[in-house]
């Protein structure tokens, strides 16, 4: 018995946007660390490290999701958790610099798209 094949192309493109956003965030933090240290806080670095870990994990889960419904569900769950965490962190007053809060909102929007596309791929 073979496992069903899932079309993970659309969610993979959205995850690619997330990975690009994460790389951009890390580059911004590296530049800001030397040019404007007040905008590259320890909290911002902590957030970026966690985001970077998920930027590695999500493509790996998507690769497995081509043949595994559980892996596809894991991508949707991870995306949902990232939406919640980023929205909550962006709403915390005074914890993160304004540019990082905008990045968090952008990440949440991309993760809503990932979750939607992943659920849709599982229903086809």
Secondary structure, DSSP 8 states (H G I E B T S, - for coil): --------HHHHHHHHHHHHHHHHHHHHHHHHHHH-GGGS-HHHHHHHHHHHHHHHHHHHHHHHHTT-HHHHHHHHHHHHHHHHHHHHHHHSTTTS-HHHHHHHHHHHHHHHHHHHHHHHHHH-
